[in-house]
Amino acid sequence: MKMLIALAMTSLPLAANAAGDPVKGEKLYQSRCGGCHSIEADRVGPRHRGVVGRKAGGIAGYDYSKALKKAGFVWTPEKLDRWLADPQKLVPGQKMGFRLGKPDERADVIAYLATQKAR
């Protein structure tokens, strides 16, 4: 019984952070991601409009690493969280050298990206 309670308690912060704040996320995106990424245009990194639900390595014409082209998954909030926490751990051999260490900041950025639907 104690173990069940402990497990439930450890999952509470994750559930609370999962929602994120898209307004905070937009500001974080601009300050932390905007040097290499844009919502609308490919830069050093690929554009992010419609990233949630898109196949990893899926923008035609963008020069992805071989590792990301072969990743074989779709960007979900959970995958984005793992990616932002440690891209090299999720996809060894990829090119992104940036991490967003704080779970609440990742949740905010992901919440913002989820509002940027593909057109």
Order of alpha helices (4+ residues) and beta strands (2+ residues): alpha-alpha-alpha-alpha-alpha-alpha
